Amino acid sequence: MGNEHCYFALQEPNPSSEPSIQPRSTYKSQGVNHIGLIIDDIDTIRERLLEKGYQPNGSMAHETHRKRMYFYDKAGFEWELVAYSFDKTEERYLYE
């Protein structure tokens, strides 16, 4: 649910998965999957997070309509950081 500026996505747990307190790399675990933020300068933020010792989950994705990356915080939560390439709402949420 949301609008052209932000959204909140809910995901039901997979009944066959076990709860985990370890960082997750799949969408099968129960609990919070990840928290997403829209930012402007993703390259600068990435460098600052790496300098502070935050662990990335994979490399930065360079997609047609956005750049995005994922980091784990010290509590084990995964954060998605997104910088959109266009201001057109209809292009922001197109995933190839």
PyRosetta script that sets phi, psi and omega in degrees:
from pyrosetta import init, pose_from_sequence

init()
pose = pose_from_sequence("MGNEHCYFALQEPNPSSEPSIQPRSTYKSQGVNHIGLIIDDIDTIRERLLEKGYQPNGSMAHETHRKRMYFYDKAGFEWELVAYSFDKTEERYLYE")
pose.set_psi(1, 147.9)
pose.set_omega(1, -179.6)
pose.set_phi(2, 161.0)
pose.set_psi(2, -159.5)
pose.set_omega(2, 178.6)
pose.set_phi(3, -141.2)
pose.set_psi(3, -163.0)
pose.set_omega(3, -176.6)
pose.set_phi(4, -71.0)
pose.set_psi(4, -10.7)
pose.set_omega(4, -178.0)
pose.set_phi(5, -104.2)
pose.set_psi(5, -28.7)
pose.set_omega(5, 179.9)
pose.set_phi(6, -158.3)
pose.set_psi(6, 161.7)
pose.set_omega(6, 176.7)
pose.set_phi(7, -150.8)
pose.set_psi(7, 160.9)
pose.set_omega(7, 180.0)
pose.set_phi(8, -126.3)
pose.set_psi(8, 116.1)
pose.set_omega(8, -177.0)
pose.set_phi(9, -106.5)
pose.set_psi(9, 130.0)
pose.set_omega(9, 178.3)
pose.set_phi(10, -107.2)
pose.set_psi(10, 144.2)
pose.set_omega(10, -179.3)
pose.set_phi(11, -133.8)
pose.set_psi(11, 129.9)
pose.set_omega(11, 177.8)
pose.set_phi(12, -78.9)
pose.set_psi(12, 146.1)
pose.set_omega(12, 179.3)
pose.set_phi(13, -69.8)
pose.set_psi(13, 153.7)
pose.set_omega(13, 173.7)
pose.set_phi(14, -81.1)
pose.set_psi(14, 116.9)
pose.set_omega(14, -175.2)
pose.set_phi(15, -58.5)
pose.set_psi(15, -24.5)
pose.set_omega(15, -177.8)
pose.set_phi(16, -89.0)
pose.set_psi(16, -2.7)
pose.set_omega(16, -178.7)
pose.set_phi(17, -91.8)
pose.set_psi(17, 154.4)
pose.set_omega(17, 178.6)
pose.set_phi(18, -96.6)
pose.set_psi(18, 140.5)
pose.set_omega(18, 174.8)
pose.set_phi(19, -59.0)
pose.set_psi(19, 146.5)
pose.set_omega(19, -177.6)
pose.set_phi(20, -138.9)
pose.set_psi(20, 144.3)
pose.set_omega(20, 173.8)
pose.set_phi(21, -103.3)
pose.set_psi(21, -0.3)
pose.set_omega(21, 177.5)
pose.set_phi(22, -83.9)
pose.set_psi(22, 151.8)
pose.set_omega(22, 174.0)
pose.set_phi(23, -55.9)
pose.set_psi(23, 142.9)
pose.set_omega(23, -175.0)
pose.set_phi(24, -109.6)
pose.set_psi(24, 145.4)
pose.set_omega(24, 176.6)
pose.set_phi(25, -114.9)
pose.set_psi(25, 5.0)
pose.set_omega(25, 178.7)
pose.set_phi(26, -128.9)
pose.set_psi(26, 172.8)
pose.set_omega(26, 178.9)
pose.set_phi(27, -96.9)
pose.set_psi(27, 22.5)
pose.set_omega(27, -177.0)
pose.set_phi(28, -98.0)
pose.set_psi(28, -15.1)
pose.set_omega(28, -175.8)
pose.set_phi(29, -77.2)
pose.set_psi(29, 156.5)
pose.set_omega(29, 176.2)
pose.set_phi(30, -85.5)
pose.set_psi(30, 160.7)
pose.set_omega(30, 177.6)
pose.set_phi(31, 98.8)
pose.set_psi(31, -161.2)
pose.set_omega(31, -179.6)
pose.set_phi(32, -72.1)
pose.set_psi(32, 126.9)
pose.set_omega(32, 177.7)
pose.set_phi(33, -78.2)
pose.set_psi(33, -59.9)
pose.set_omega(33, 175.1)
pose.set_phi(34, -162.8)
pose.set_psi(34, 165.1)
pose.set_omega(34, 178.9)
pose.set_phi(35, -115.9)
pose.set_psi(35, 131.3)
pose.set_omega(35, -176.9)
pose.set_phi(36, -112.9)
pose.set_psi(36, 142.6)
pose.set_omega(36, 176.5)
pose.set_phi(37, -130.6)
pose.set_psi(37, 141.1)
pose.set_omega(37, 173.4)
pose.set_phi(38, -93.0)
pose.set_psi(38, 127.5)
pose.set_omega(38, -179.1)
pose.set_phi(39, -129.4)
pose.set_psi(39, 166.8)
pose.set_omega(39, -179.8)
pose.set_phi(40, -95.1)
pose.set_psi(40, -50.0)
pose.set_omega(40, -173.0)
pose.set_phi(41, -108.2)
pose.set_psi(41, 80.4)
pose.set_omega(41, -173.1)
pose.set_phi(42, -66.8)
pose.set_psi(42, -33.0)
pose.set_omega(42, -178.3)
pose.set_phi(43, -67.4)
pose.set_psi(43, -42.9)
pose.set_omega(43, 178.4)
pose.set_phi(44, -66.3)
pose.set_psi(44, -43.3)
pose.set_omega(44, 179.0)
pose.set_phi(45, -62.5)
pose.set_psi(45, -42.1)
pose.set_omega(45, 178.8)
pose.set_phi(46, -57.8)
pose.set_psi(46, -48.9)
pose.set_omega(46, -179.7)
pose.set_phi(47, -61.1)
pose.set_psi(47, -41.7)
pose.set_omega(47, 179.9)
pose.set_phi(48, -65.0)
pose.set_psi(48, -41.3)
pose.set_omega(48, 178.6)
pose.set_phi(49, -64.6)
pose.set_psi(49, -43.5)
pose.set_omega(49, 178.2)
pose.set_phi(50, -62.5)
pose.set_psi(50, -41.6)
pose.set_omega(50, 178.0)
pose.set_phi(51, -61.0)
pose.set_psi(51, -33.0)
pose.set_omega(51, -179.4)
pose.set_phi(52, -84.7)
pose.set_psi(52, -1.6)
pose.set_omega(52, 175.9)
pose.set_phi(53, 91.6)
pose.set_psi(53, 10.2)
pose.set_omega(53, 177.3)
pose.set_phi(54, -71.9)
pose.set_psi(54, 143.1)
pose.set_omega(54, -175.8)
pose.set_phi(55, -95.3)
pose.set_psi(55, 123.2)
pose.set_omega(55, 176.5)
pose.set_phi(56, -76.0)
pose.set_psi(56, 152.3)
pose.set_omega(56, 172.1)
pose.set_phi(57, -107.2)
pose.set_psi(57, 90.4)
pose.set_omega(57, -177.1)
pose.set_phi(58, 86.8)
pose.set_psi(58, -174.1)
pose.set_omega(58, -179.8)
pose.set_phi(59, -99.0)
pose.set_psi(59, 169.4)
pose.set_omega(59, -179.7)
pose.set_phi(60, -67.8)
pose.set_psi(60, 134.1)
pose.set_omega(60, 177.5)
pose.set_phi(61, -91.1)
pose.set_psi(61, 123.6)
pose.set_omega(61, 176.4)
pose.set_phi(62, -103.6)
pose.set_psi(62, 100.8)
pose.set_omega(62, -177.2)
pose.set_phi(63, -109.5)
pose.set_psi(63, 168.6)
pose.set_omega(63, -177.2)
pose.set_phi(64, -55.1)
pose.set_psi(64, -43.2)
pose.set_omega(64, -172.2)
pose.set_phi(65, -107.4)
pose.set_psi(65, -0.7)
pose.set_omega(65, -175.2)
pose.set_phi(66, -166.5)
pose.set_psi(66, 162.3)
pose.set_omega(66, 163.0)
pose.set_phi(67, -114.2)
pose.set_psi(67, 140.1)
pose.set_omega(67, 176.8)
pose.set_phi(68, -147.5)
pose.set_psi(68, 155.3)
pose.set_omega(68, 178.5)
pose.set_phi(69, -151.4)
pose.set_psi(69, 163.3)
pose.set_omega(69, -178.6)
pose.set_phi(70, -126.6)
pose.set_psi(70, 140.1)
pose.set_omega(70, 176.6)
pose.set_phi(71, -134.8)
pose.set_psi(71, 150.8)
pose.set_omega(71, 171.3)
pose.set_phi(72, -98.5)
pose.set_psi(72, 139.8)
pose.set_omega(72, 172.6)
pose.set_phi(73, -92.3)
pose.set_psi(73, -179.8)
pose.set_omega(73, -175.3)
pose.set_phi(74, -69.6)
pose.set_psi(74, -17.7)
pose.set_omega(74, 177.4)
pose.set_phi(75, -89.6)
pose.set_psi(75, -2.5)
pose.set_omega(75, 178.7)
pose.set_phi(76, 93.4)
pose.set_psi(76, 2.7)
pose.set_omega(76, 177.3)
pose.set_phi(77, -78.1)
pose.set_psi(77, 142.0)
pose.set_omega(77, 176.4)
pose.set_phi(78, -95.9)
pose.set_psi(78, 132.1)
pose.set_omega(78, 179.9)
pose.set_phi(79, -113.8)
pose.set_psi(79, 130.3)
pose.set_omega(79, 173.2)
pose.set_phi(80, -100.5)
pose.set_psi(80, 127.9)
pose.set_omega(80, 176.1)
pose.set_phi(81, -113.0)
pose.set_psi(81, 128.3)
pose.set_omega(81, -175.5)
pose.set_phi(82, -126.7)
pose.set_psi(82, 134.2)
pose.set_omega(82, 171.4)
pose.set_phi(83, -122.2)
pose.set_psi(83, 116.0)
pose.set_omega(83, -178.8)
pose.set_phi(84, -80.7)
pose.set_psi(84, 145.0)
pose.set_omega(84, -179.9)
pose.set_phi(85, -84.8)
pose.set_psi(85, -21.5)
pose.set_omega(85, -174.6)
pose.set_phi(86, -131.0)
pose.set_psi(86, 155.1)
pose.set_omega(86, 174.9)
pose.set_phi(87, -90.6)
pose.set_psi(87, -6.1)
pose.set_omega(87, -178.4)
pose.set_phi(88, -71.9)
pose.set_psi(88, 118.0)
pose.set_omega(88, -177.6)
pose.set_phi(89, -55.8)
pose.set_psi(89, -42.9)
pose.set_omega(89, -175.7)
pose.set_phi(90, -65.9)
pose.set_psi(90, -16.2)
pose.set_omega(90, 179.3)
pose.set_phi(91, -97.7)
pose.set_psi(91, -17.8)
pose.set_omega(91, -176.5)
pose.set_phi(92, -60.8)
pose.set_psi(92, -39.5)
pose.set_omega(92, -172.2)
pose.set_phi(93, -106.6)
pose.set_psi(93, 22.4)
pose.set_omega(93, 173.2)
pose.set_phi(94, -85.3)
pose.set_psi(94, 122.6)
pose.set_omega(94, 178.1)
pose.set_phi(95, -117.0)
pose.set_psi(95, 129.6)
pose.set_omega(95, 179.2)
pose.set_phi(96, -86.6)
pose.dump_pdb("model.pdb")
